[in-house]
Amino acid sequence: MKGFHIASSEDIRRGRTTDVYFQRTKKILEAKGKDKIRVVMEVTIGSPPDNHPWGVLCGVEEVARLFEGLPVDIHCMPEGSLFHSEDSLGYRSPVLTIEGTYHDFCEYETPLLGFICQESAVASRAAYVRVAAGDKPVIAFGVRRIHPSLAPAMDRAGYIGGLDGVSSIIGAETCGLQPTGTMPHALMIAFGDQVEAWKAYDEVVEPESPRVILVDTYYDEKTEAIMAAEALGERLYGVRLDTPSSRRGSFPKIVKEVRWELNLRGHEGVKIFVSGGLNEDTVKELAEAGADAFGVGTWVSGAPTLDFAMDIVEVDGVPHAKRGKLGGKKQVWRCKECLSDIVTPADAAQPRCGECEGDTEPILKPLIKDGRIVAPLRTPGEIRGHVLGQLRRLAGEAGRGS
């Protein structure tokens, strides 16, 4: 039986997922005696994701695993760091630098960019949804919209970006969580009666799983929400509205109707969970309308990959760069107060923040030294905590500026 069309970890480490011109470059360097040239390369992004001023860096652990054992030095923003396309003065801001003999590592540019371009895109959109939802829970529902081999990486990126849980079994294992989910419309259709299906769910599913009932299979949402409340009584934790946009009309008004009808019958504690084609804007709108939790799928897991690029900026200790790039090895200094950045040559003195006069710290930190991983590789939960801390600081800065 044929397998799936996926690359293995060994394929990636052996350079088999690279662009062929890197193999040709190695061959040319060898043939012309240029295989000992040492370079500094940096990874930058041309424009921020989704027209936001910042994104969330993700995929760093896989970069570390990719280069482990190779004779290179890598400095990188810690995974989960907010990044900017440019610093406060308009200079392009690196998220990672790598130094070594170009011949030894050039074929790994393609997978390096693949890791951070896609995973940072997902983590960034997750963070935007996190901000839009406020303190209300958001669950990653997007694994059905991606290649299944990517489920662990995409769920991890969404969780790191600030989502509270993931629906896939393998994604939850990767994040150290229990998977989160309710039921598909297919369950009600298989029974031919939604109440019978809900009661079967209540009888069979493990008791520690909250009873969140899908309430839009046959009738309108408020009618089925009332039916669910009557069928499960106090065991009902919440109702989920998953009506497609083509059938829903005004979703915020539907949420308000369901809330009203449940409250009218003494079910004020029943939560309203919404899903189905949500994005950053609709989550904010529905949160304001009274929705209590959200399932966000395609908009996060299918985020367009970011345009990080990797370029040589120094050759054998001499600054060299193509047009549009700045030569020389660099450091990025981040303000401890307002999180703005200043890019300087690597050997420059520590600057003060030009935005708020606060203290700065170097944000490109050692990740790999002579092929050895020297940075701590934190758990997804720890990285997520770092992201949420930065988002709270941004919110505080916005509040002080208003």
C-alpha positions as CSV (number, residue, x, y, z in Angstrom):
1,M,0.0,0.0,0.0
2,K,1.4,3.4,-0.9
3,G,2.0,5.9,1.9
4,F,1.2,9.5,2.2
5,H,2.9,12.3,0.3
6,I,4.9,13.7,3.3
7,A,8.6,14.3,4.0
8,S,10.0,12.5,7.1
9,S,12.2,14.2,9.7
10,E,15.1,12.4,8.2
11,D,14.2,13.8,4.7
12,I,14.3,17.3,6.1
13,R,17.6,16.8,8.0
14,R,19.2,15.4,4.9
15,G,18.3,18.4,2.9
16,R,15.9,16.6,0.6
17,T,13.2,19.3,1.0
18,T,15.5,22.1,-0.1
19,D,15.3,24.0,-3.4
20,V,17.6,22.4,-6.0
21,Y,19.6,25.5,-6.6
22,F,21.2,25.2,-3.1
23,Q,22.6,21.8,-4.1
24,R,24.0,23.3,-7.2
25,T,25.4,26.2,-5.2
26,K,27.3,23.7,-3.0
27,K,28.7,21.9,-6.1
28,I,29.9,25.2,-7.6
29,L,31.5,26.3,-4.3
30,E,33.4,23.0,-4.1
31,A,34.5,23.1,-7.7
32,K,35.8,26.7,-7.5
33,G,37.5,26.4,-4.1
34,K,35.0,28.7,-2.4
35,D,33.7,26.1,0.1
36,K,35.4,27.7,3.1
37,I,33.8,31.1,2.8
38,R,32.3,32.1,6.1
39,V,29.1,34.2,6.1
40,V,26.6,35.9,8.4
41,M,23.0,35.6,7.2
42,E,19.9,37.1,8.7
43,V,16.2,36.5,8.5
44,T,13.9,39.5,8.1
45,I,10.4,40.1,7.0
46,G,9.3,42.6,4.4
47,S,5.9,43.6,5.9
48,P,4.0,42.7,9.0
49,P,1.3,40.1,8.9
50,D,-2.3,41.2,8.2
51,N,-1.3,44.8,8.3
52,H,-0.6,44.5,12.1
53,P,2.4,46.3,13.5
54,W,3.7,43.0,15.1
55,G,3.6,39.2,14.7
56,V,4.5,36.2,16.9
57,L,7.7,34.3,16.1
58,C,7.1,30.5,16.1
59,G,9.0,27.5,14.8
60,V,12.3,28.2,16.6
61,E,12.5,24.9,18.3
62,E,12.4,23.1,14.9
63,V,15.1,25.4,13.6
64,A,17.2,24.5,16.6
65,R,16.7,20.8,15.9
66,L,17.4,21.3,12.2
67,F,20.8,22.9,12.8
68,E,21.8,20.8,15.8
69,G,25.2,19.2,15.1
70,L,26.1,21.6,12.3
71,P,29.2,23.9,12.8
72,V,27.2,27.1,13.0
73,D,26.3,29.8,15.5
74,I,22.7,31.0,15.6
75,H,21.3,34.0,17.5
76,C,17.5,34.3,17.5
77,M,14.6,36.0,19.2
78,P,13.2,33.5,21.7
79,E,10.2,31.6,20.4
80,G,7.0,33.4,21.2
81,S,8.6,36.9,20.9
82,L,6.7,39.6,19.2
83,F,8.5,40.7,16.1
84,H,8.4,43.8,13.9
85,S,9.3,44.2,10.3
86,E,11.2,47.4,11.0
87,D,12.6,49.0,14.1
88,S,11.6,52.4,15.4
89,L,13.8,54.2,12.9
90,G,12.6,52.2,9.9
91,Y,15.5,49.8,9.6
92,R,14.5,46.2,8.8
93,S,14.7,44.1,12.0
94,P,16.2,40.6,12.0
95,V,14.5,37.8,13.9
96,L,17.5,35.4,13.5
97,T,21.1,35.5,12.4
98,I,23.3,32.5,11.5
99,E,27.1,32.4,11.1
100,G,29.2,29.7,9.6
101,T,30.7,28.3,6.5
102,Y,28.1,28.8,3.8
103,H,28.8,25.5,2.1
104,D,28.0,23.7,5.3
105,F,24.4,25.0,5.8
106,C,23.1,26.7,2.6
107,E,20.8,23.7,1.8
108,Y,18.9,24.3,5.1
109,E,17.6,27.7,4.2
110,T,14.5,26.3,2.6
111,P,13.3,24.2,5.6
112,L,14.3,27.0,8.1
113,L,12.1,29.5,6.3
114,G,9.4,26.9,5.9
115,F,9.3,26.4,9.7
116,I,9.1,30.0,10.7
117,C,7.1,31.4,7.8
118,Q,4.1,29.1,8.3
119,E,4.2,28.6,12.0
120,S,4.7,32.3,12.7
121,A,1.7,33.1,10.5
122,V,-0.6,30.8,12.5
123,A,0.8,32.0,15.9
124,S,0.3,35.6,14.8
125,R,-3.3,35.2,13.8
126,A,-4.0,33.2,17.0
127,A,-2.7,36.2,18.9
128,Y,-4.9,38.6,17.0
129,V,-7.9,36.5,17.9
130,R,-6.7,36.3,21.5
131,V,-6.8,40.1,21.7
132,A,-10.2,40.2,20.0
133,A,-11.7,37.7,22.4
134,G,-10.4,39.4,25.5
135,D,-10.5,36.9,28.4
136,K,-13.0,34.6,26.7
137,P,-11.8,31.1,25.7
138,V,-10.9,30.4,22.1
139,I,-10.3,26.9,20.7
140,A,-8.3,25.9,17.6
141,F,-10.7,24.1,15.2
142,G,-8.6,24.3,12.1
143,V,-6.9,20.9,11.6
144,R,-9.5,19.8,9.0
145,R,-8.3,22.6,6.7
146,I,-4.7,21.6,6.6
147,H,-2.6,18.6,5.6
148,P,-2.9,16.2,8.5
149,S,0.9,15.8,8.8
150,L,1.0,19.4,9.9
151,A,-1.6,19.0,12.7
152,P,0.9,19.0,15.6
153,A,2.8,22.0,14.3
154,M,-0.3,24.1,13.5
155,D,-2.1,23.3,16.8
156,R,1.1,24.1,18.7
157,A,1.5,27.4,16.9
158,G,-2.1,28.3,17.6
159,Y,-1.7,27.5,21.2
160,I,1.5,29.4,21.5
161,G,-0.2,32.4,19.9
162,G,-2.7,32.5,22.7
163,L,-5.5,30.0,21.9
164,D,-6.8,28.1,25.0
165,G,-7.1,24.6,23.5
166,V,-7.0,22.5,20.4
167,S,-9.4,20.0,18.9
168,S,-7.0,17.4,17.5
169,I,-5.7,14.5,19.6
170,I,-2.1,14.7,18.4
171,G,-2.1,18.5,18.7
172,A,-3.3,18.3,22.2
173,E,-0.6,15.8,23.1
174,T,2.0,18.1,21.5
175,C,0.8,21.0,23.7
176,G,0.4,18.9,26.9
177,L,-3.3,19.4,26.9
178,Q,-6.5,17.4,26.7
179,P,-8.2,17.8,23.3
180,T,-11.3,20.0,23.3
181,G,-14.4,19.4,21.2
182,T,-18.2,18.9,21.2
183,M,-20.0,16.9,18.5
184,P,-20.5,17.0,14.8
185,H,-23.9,17.6,13.0
186,A,-23.4,14.0,11.7
187,L,-24.2,12.6,15.2
188,M,-27.7,14.2,15.2
189,I,-28.3,13.2,11.6
190,A,-27.3,9.6,12.3
191,F,-29.8,9.4,15.1
192,G,-32.5,11.3,13.1
193,D,-33.5,13.1,16.3
194,Q,-31.3,15.7,18.0
195,V,-32.7,15.2,21.5
196,E,-32.0,11.5,21.3
197,A,-28.5,12.2,20.1
198,W,-27.8,14.7,22.8
199,K,-29.0,12.3,25.5
200,A,-26.8,9.5,24.0
201,Y,-23.8,11.9,24.1
202,D,-24.6,12.7,27.8
203,E,-24.8,9.0,28.6
204,V,-21.7,7.8,26.8
205,V,-19.1,10.6,26.9
206,E,-16.8,10.7,29.9
207,P,-18.3,12.8,32.7
208,E,-15.4,15.2,33.0
209,S,-16.1,16.5,29.5
210,P,-18.4,19.5,29.7
211,R,-21.8,19.0,28.0
212,V,-21.6,21.5,25.2
213,I,-24.5,20.7,22.8
214,L,-24.6,21.6,19.1
215,V,-28.0,23.3,18.5
216,D,-28.5,24.2,14.9
217,T,-29.0,20.9,13.0
218,Y,-32.7,20.9,12.2
219,Y,-34.4,24.0,13.8
220,D,-33.2,27.5,14.5
221,E,-30.6,28.1,17.2
222,K,-32.8,29.4,19.9
223,T,-35.4,26.7,19.5
224,E,-32.8,23.9,19.7
225,A,-31.0,25.7,22.6
226,I,-34.3,25.6,24.6
227,M,-34.7,21.9,23.7
228,A,-31.2,21.1,24.9
229,A,-31.7,22.9,28.2
230,E,-34.9,21.0,28.7
231,A,-33.3,17.7,27.8
232,L,-30.1,17.9,29.9
233,G,-31.2,20.3,32.6
234,E,-28.4,21.3,35.0
235,R,-25.9,19.0,33.2
236,L,-25.9,21.3,30.2
237,Y,-22.7,23.4,30.3
238,G,-23.2,25.2,27.0
239,V,-24.7,25.3,23.6
240,R,-22.7,25.7,20.3
241,L,-23.9,27.7,17.4
242,D,-22.2,26.6,14.2
243,T,-24.5,27.9,11.5
244,P,-22.8,28.6,8.2
245,S,-22.8,32.3,7.1
246,S,-25.1,31.5,4.2
247,R,-27.9,30.6,6.6
248,R,-27.3,32.7,9.7
249,G,-28.3,36.3,8.9
250,S,-27.0,38.5,11.7
251,F,-25.0,36.2,13.9
252,P,-24.7,38.7,16.8
253,K,-28.5,39.0,16.9
254,I,-28.8,35.2,17.0
255,V,-26.5,35.1,19.9
256,K,-28.6,37.7,21.7
257,E,-31.8,35.8,21.0
258,V,-30.3,32.6,22.4
259,R,-29.1,34.4,25.5
260,W,-32.5,36.0,26.0
261,E,-34.4,32.8,25.7
262,L,-32.1,30.8,27.9
263,N,-32.1,33.5,30.6
264,L,-35.9,33.7,30.4
265,R,-36.1,30.1,31.4
266,G,-33.6,30.2,34.2
267,H,-30.6,29.0,32.3
268,E,-28.4,32.1,32.9
269,G,-25.4,29.8,33.5
270,V,-25.4,28.1,30.2
271,K,-22.6,29.3,28.0
272,I,-22.9,30.2,24.3
273,F,-20.1,28.8,22.2
274,V,-19.8,30.0,18.6
275,S,-17.9,28.6,15.6
276,G,-18.0,28.5,11.8
277,G,-16.0,30.9,9.6
278,L,-14.9,33.1,12.4
279,N,-12.0,35.6,12.2
280,E,-10.5,38.4,14.3
281,D,-13.2,40.8,13.5
282,T,-16.2,38.5,14.0
283,V,-14.8,37.2,17.2
284,K,-14.6,40.7,18.6
285,E,-18.2,41.5,17.4
286,L,-19.6,38.3,18.8
287,A,-17.8,38.7,22.1
288,E,-19.5,42.1,22.4
289,A,-22.8,40.5,21.6
290,G,-22.5,38.1,24.5
291,A,-20.8,34.9,23.1
292,D,-18.8,33.2,25.9
293,A,-16.3,31.1,23.8
294,F,-15.2,30.6,20.3
295,G,-14.0,27.9,17.9
296,V,-11.8,29.4,15.2
297,G,-10.6,27.2,12.3
298,T,-9.5,28.2,8.8
299,W,-8.7,31.8,9.5
300,V,-5.9,30.7,11.9
301,S,-4.7,27.3,10.6
302,G,-4.9,28.5,7.0
303,A,-3.1,31.8,7.6
304,P,-1.1,32.9,4.5
305,T,2.5,32.1,5.1
306,L,4.7,35.1,6.0
307,D,7.4,36.5,3.7
308,F,10.5,36.0,5.8
309,A,13.6,36.0,3.7
310,M,17.2,34.9,4.5
311,D,20.1,36.9,3.1
312,I,23.9,37.1,3.4
313,V,25.0,40.3,5.1
314,E,28.7,39.6,5.8
315,V,31.4,37.5,4.0
316,D,34.6,36.6,5.7
317,G,34.1,39.4,8.2
318,V,33.4,42.1,5.6
319,P,29.9,43.6,5.3
320,H,28.2,42.4,2.0
321,A,24.5,42.6,1.1
322,K,22.4,42.7,-2.0
323,R,20.4,45.8,-2.7
324,G,17.6,46.5,-0.4
325,K,19.4,44.9,2.5
326,L,21.7,46.3,5.2
327,G,25.2,44.9,5.4
328,G,26.9,43.7,8.5
329,K,26.0,41.5,11.5
330,K,23.4,43.2,13.7
331,Q,21.8,43.1,17.1
332,V,18.1,44.1,17.9
333,W,17.6,45.9,21.1
334,R,14.1,45.8,22.6
335,C,12.7,48.4,25.0
336,K,11.7,46.8,28.3
337,E,8.8,49.2,28.7
338,C,7.1,49.8,25.3
339,L,8.5,46.8,23.4
340,S,9.8,48.9,20.5
341,D,13.0,47.9,18.8
342,I,16.3,49.5,17.7
343,V,18.6,47.7,15.2
344,T,22.3,48.4,15.5
345,P,25.6,46.9,14.3
346,A,26.4,43.8,16.5
347,D,29.3,45.5,18.2
348,A,27.5,48.9,18.9
349,A,26.9,50.1,22.4
350,Q,23.6,49.5,24.1
351,P,21.1,52.3,23.1
352,R,18.2,53.7,25.1
353,C,14.7,53.6,23.6
354,G,14.0,56.5,21.3
355,E,10.2,56.1,21.9
356,C,10.0,56.3,25.7
357,E,13.6,56.6,26.9
358,G,13.4,53.2,28.6
359,D,16.1,50.7,29.1
360,T,16.7,48.2,26.3
361,E,17.9,44.6,26.2
362,P,19.4,42.5,23.3
363,I,16.6,40.3,21.9
364,L,18.8,38.2,19.5
365,K,20.0,35.6,21.9
366,P,22.3,32.6,21.5
367,L,20.4,29.5,20.2
368,I,23.1,27.4,18.7
369,K,26.9,27.5,19.5
370,D,29.2,25.3,17.3
371,G,26.2,23.1,16.6
372,R,25.1,22.7,20.2
373,I,21.7,24.0,21.4
374,V,22.5,26.5,24.2
375,A,19.1,28.1,24.6
376,P,16.4,26.5,26.8
377,L,13.7,24.9,24.7
378,R,10.6,25.8,26.6
379,T,7.3,24.0,26.7
380,P,4.4,25.2,24.6
381,G,2.6,26.4,27.7
382,E,5.7,28.4,28.9
383,I,6.0,30.0,25.4
384,R,2.3,30.8,25.4
385,G,2.7,32.5,28.8
386,H,5.5,34.6,27.3
387,V,3.2,35.7,24.4
388,L,0.3,36.5,26.7
389,G,2.6,38.6,28.9
390,Q,3.7,40.7,25.9
391,L,0.1,41.1,24.8
392,R,-0.8,42.4,28.3
393,R,2.1,44.9,28.1
394,L,0.9,46.1,24.7
395,A,-2.6,46.5,26.0
396,G,-1.2,48.6,28.9
397,E,0.8,50.8,26.6
398,A,-2.3,51.3,24.4
399,G,-4.3,52.2,27.5
400,R,-1.7,54.8,28.7
401,G,-1.6,56.3,25.2
402,S,-5.4,56.8,24.9
